[in-house]
Amino acid sequence: MSAGAPAASAVADRYEMVVGLEVHVQLKTRTKAFCNCSTEFGSAPNVNTCPVCLALPGALPVLNAHAVELATRTALALCCTVHPTSIFARKNYFYPDLPKGYQISQFDRPLATDGSLVIGHREDGSPVRVGITRVHMEEDAGKSIHDRFPRSSAIDLNRSGMPLVEIVSEPDMRSAAEAGAYLRVLKQLLDYAEVSDVSMEEGSLRVDANVSARLRGETTLGTKTELKNLNSFSSVERALELEYARHCALLDRGETVHQQTMLWDAARGEVRPARSKEGSHDYRYFPEPDLPPLVLTTNWIEQQRTALPELPQARQARFAAEYALPAYDVEVLTASRALADYFEAVARQHGEPKAAANWVMGELLAALKASDHSIAEFPVRPTDLAQLLNMVRDGLLSHSAAKKVFATMTSTGQRPEQVAADAGLLQVGDDAALQAWIDEVLAAHPGEWERFRNGEKKLMGVLVGGVMKRSNGSADPRKVNQLLLAMAGG
């Protein structure tokens, strides 16, 4: 730790961090917000474009109905009030990757307001709740590319017009850790609600963080700065800590924090100023003349509520009750909807939830990490893992042999019966075959056998281990135990 670190920490301790987050989420639609262009990620630059998203003269926007459905479900999952009427507006600003010179968004009459998200619990069991100010619909801008050409930049407009919701929180978070917790819980909720693929790598979940500092005990908000270019949740937390420390140092010297936009530089681990922060007046919002008000009936809104799948908290409660799993297992198994679906399929087909949980949390997650596969791409289907566990339960495979079979299944996708048979790992329970291996082990270890017969029962493990080694792991250890005890007269 540097010599100045304790002093800096003491300064920060006199202040309180205040954080609010703005999260842009790309909705999971096949076409863009106001045209029929594809939303496919990874296409060649500027191929998924048309007169509407290129802002050619005379082109008019037409609202994507599925985007409205997904946006509404997002708001309902966040316990927001969805308004029967909302208004699209033009947000005017001028960037090279914004062809129209404005972005279609929502301003004073958004889709939904007044929600909340529980991000954890205090020691007394009470929830830590973050307010959601608003959820509104908007379109994405294009993308400026600065690192492919030596002396110039390029524009890719494939992303222009992508359907987004912006989720704006209240300034309710008081630490970088709370901000990280909020983002992880929010991502999980959006994943379960099936409204977005929430991939930060593909740009379908992007975060802007607003942070300020104030003396502890004060209630008035300090001057905020906005952090951009945050490409991971850990980057959000690191950038917040650094920017908060800068605010504290300025205030402690009696200097002023200026409202501005800051850029996070992950390579250097530093925050630097980009521009003065715009206010709503800078964007000259006015109602979008080419789109009518968005009017939703009460019945339609309730249909979207009904269409929501089981959300994380409900699934966690059900796993604990239905499968009698401990809290740690429930938390791990429900981390993503895909993992929860996989576990549940294995548990129902195998019939022993705890065994299924142990394998999914252990062997499966380790294999996923080592292979860098998503669970959707994983070669071992839930049906095959359930069958592998059935073979262990039914005495056809030892636990160690099952691990070898599983390792082969992860690389070949073969069924467990085939892998076990090909590798000679099916457990042998035939008394004659077991007796032959036992006789070989006893002949090789007469001293240990004599001591075992005389009551030194701890040698059972040595003798059984010898049999397992000679059988290449295929002997049924329970039957070997029984035969040894019978031979020893016990």
Salt bridges, closest charged atoms under 4 A:
GLU16 OE2 - ARG174 NE 3.73
GLU16 OE1 - ARG214 NE 2.95
GLU69 OE1 - HIS66 ND1 3.02
GLU69 OE1 - ARG73 NH2 3.89
GLU138 OE2 - HIS24 NE2 3.24
GLU138 OE1 - HIS136 NE2 3.26
GLU139 OE2 - LYS100 NZ 2.71
ASP140 OD2 - ARG159 NE 3.42
ASP140 OD1 - ARG206 NH2 2.85
GLU166 OE1 - HIS24 NE2 3.25
GLU166 OE1 - HIS136 NE2 3.11
ASP191 OD1 - ARG337 NH2 3.99
GLU194 OE2 - ARG337 NH1 3.20
ASP208 OD2 - LYS228 NZ 2.82
GLU226 OE2 - LYS228 NZ 3.85
GLU226 OE1 - LYS277 NZ 3.40
GLU237 OE2 - ARG184 NH2 3.13
GLU243 OE2 - ARG246 NH2 2.71
GLU243 OE2 - HIS247 NE2 3.19
ASP252 OD1 - ARG14 NH2 2.58
GLU255 OE2 - ARG253 NE 2.94
ASP265 OD2 - ARG272 NH1 3.01
GLU270 OE2 - ARG268 NH1 3.70
GLU278 OE2 - ARG275 NE 2.98
ASP282 OD1 - HIS281 NE2 3.40
GLU288 OE1 - ARG90 NE 2.95
ASP290 OD2 - ARG90 NH2 3.25
GLU302 OE1 - ARG305 NE 3.12
GLU310 OE1 - ARG315 NE 3.55
GLU310 OE2 - ARG318 NE 2.82
GLU322 OE1 - ARG318 NH1 3.11
GLU322 OE2 - ARG348 NH2 3.80
ASP329 OD2 - LYS354 NZ 2.46
ASP341 OD1 - ARG315 NH2 2.78
ASP341 OD2 - ARG337 NH1 3.98
GLU344 OE1 - ARG315 NH2 2.85
GLU344 OE2 - ARG318 NH1 2.53
GLU344 OE2 - ARG348 NH2 3.00
GLU352 OE1 - HIS350 NE2 3.71
GLU352 OE2 - ARG393 NH1 3.93
GLU363 OE2 - LYS403 NZ 3.69
GLU377 OE1 - HIS373 ND1 3.82
ASP384 OD2 - ARG381 NE 3.14
ASP384 OD1 - ARG415 NH1 2.73
ASP394 OD1 - ARG393 NE 3.49
GLU417 OE2 - ARG415 NH2 3.53
ASP431 OD1 - LYS479 NZ 3.99
GLU440 OE1 - ARG470 NH1 3.20
GLU448 OE1 - HIS445 ND1 3.97
GLU450 OE1 - ARG453 NH1 3.86
GLU456 OE2 - ARG451 NH2 2.88
ASP476 OD1 - ARG478 NE 3.72
